[in-house]
Structures are given as C-alpha cells and as structure tokens.
C-alpha cells in the first residue's frame, strides 16, 4: 500500500499548493468536491464489503428473507443522501462559477486582503505562437518571449489570443487555464501571492512543438519587478510588425528573448489578422460589411414601399387614353 504513495511523492503538487489566490480557491473547490463525493463512495464501498461478508455462503446464521422487497428507511437513505449532496454541490458550483469566472475582475488579493479601489491592474497581452509564447506589456512598452514576470500582490489582467491554431494558456500556480484562439481575444485575471519561479505552458495539443511550448513565470517583489523591467529595456530588439512576422514562423525550444520597445496596437493587429502590410483588419471588414448590409436593407425597404404604394392605388384613379 505504501508503493503508490512513494511513486506519488515525486509528483509536482502545485495544483493543490498554488501561489496565487485564484488557483488556491480552485484547489479548495477540488477538496470540497472530493470530500462530498467520498461521503457516498466510502459508505457504498464499506457496505458492499459488509454485505458480501455477512451474506456469504458459509454464514448459515444470516437472515434469509426471499419475500423482502421494500424498506422505507433504506429508500430514504439511498435517495436522500445523494440528493442532499447534489444540492450542496450544485450551490457550490453555481457560486464558484461566478466568483472564479476568468473574465471577472479580482475583488481580493487573498482571503484576508481585499483589493483597494485605487489599485492599478497590470495588463499583459499574450499571443500563442507556433510553438512559443509572446508577452507584451503595453503600459511598459516592452515584450518578451517565453518569459513572464509579475509583481506579487498586484492584480494581473491577461488579454490572450493566438496566431494560427488554438492553444490553452495555463499557469497552475496562478489561475485556471483558458483558451487562446486566433481572431479572438479571451481574458484571464489572476494574482501571485508568493515570490518564486513557476511553470506555464500550453494545455491544448497544437502540433509538433507542443510539448516544448513552455515558459517561466517570475513572481517578484516590486523592487525585483522593476529591476526585471529595466533589464528587458536594455535589450537590443524592437518588436515591430516586421519582427513579429519573423517571430511568428514556427520554431521549437526558443530561449527567452527581450524586446525593449513594442509597436503600438500590435496586439490588436494580431487579433484582427492585419499585421502584414496592406491587409484589411477584421474590424474594418466587418464595419464595411455592416454598412453594405444596411444600405441593401434600406434599398430593399424602399423597393417594398414603392410596390406597396403602386398596389394600393385605386383603380378609378388610373388615367387611360
């Protein structure tokens, strides 16, 4: 019985021992759900063993009731206990679904510290490339590849998209996973409460380099984060559209890279698939299509109104030669 425990001893249990409040709430939800399920599973297993032992063939003293077919107490126990557990789990799921909505802004740093009204949220734009991660800090004017840093106890809002195929952005120590999809933008809120270096990766298969699509999250104190930003700004690279198009090409096992400046609105161009020169952004195309549709609708309404006017003209008012 100790052998499985020994094998599990080497496992990384970061999901159940996270460093961020959102992931901690998710871990607590797993524990509560497991305990509620065990309230049924353990008694059923115990009673199964008990019944098999009590009514074994060699136990001739066990009561034999071939005409027995109903027990109100057993019916209440068999159906009442699971029903109560389902109700409890339903309430917990409904509450947690809203509180842990990835699009919902954070209202606390942890269970004891609410977020002050004037707290500034750190915004990070994330692009899932083949097969690497691009992180853009629009307010700081920097970008990195396969390396992410956030200050502890500072709320972070991730705006996430993908360049070609769907991936899943996941930092187990910080928050749950959320899909990164081309031509779309998803959002994830999170916060780190402990300093350290944590793993992040794609949790959705996306091709040959998927297994190496990993990055490191550096959770730093404010002084450490400021020093990290200063280090990134000393880099030689500038992330403009041309550089992004080169970066977008599939590569595997990319080392971390720094860009000391980022072209404005690059992330929006990635989402709208108009990074290449001369390409039309999706928003512009949809706006033009909406105007064409509106114009066609007006013309159709005028034509219908004209026909209705002709059809309702009295016959005796029509002049003939």
HELIX and SHEET records of a PDB file:
HELIX    1   1 UNK A    2  UNK A    8  1                                   7    
HELIX    2   2 UNK A   21  UNK A   54  1                                  34    
HELIX    3   3 UNK A   72  UNK A   99  1                                  28    
HELIX    4   4 UNK A  210  UNK A  212  5                                   3    
HELIX    5   5 UNK A  222  UNK A  233  1                                  12    
HELIX    6   6 UNK A  241  UNK A  247  1                                   7    
HELIX    7   7 UNK A  266  UNK A  271  1                                   6    
HELIX    8   8 UNK A  282  UNK A  311  1                                  30    
HELIX    9   9 UNK A  315  UNK A  317  5                                   3    
SHEET    1   A 2 UNK A 108  UNK A 110  0                                        
SHEET    2   A 2 UNK A 113  UNK A 114 -1                                        
SHEET    1   B 7 UNK A 186  UNK A 190  0                                        
SHEET    2   B 7 UNK A 156  UNK A 162 -1                                        
SHEET    3   B 7 UNK A 122  UNK A 129  1                                        
SHEET    4   B 7 UNK A 132  UNK A 137 -1                                        
SHEET    5   B 7 UNK A 142  UNK A 145 -1                                        
SHEET    6   B 7 UNK A 257  UNK A 262 -1                                        
SHEET    7   B 7 UNK A 237  UNK A 239  1                                        
SHEET    1   C 5 UNK A 147  UNK A 151  0                                        
SHEET    2   C 5 UNK A 214  UNK A 220  1                                        
SHEET    3   C 5 UNK A 196  UNK A 202 -1                                        
SHEET    4   C 5 UNK A 167  UNK A 171 -1                                        
SHEET    5   C 5 UNK A 175  UNK A 180 -1                                        
END                                                                             
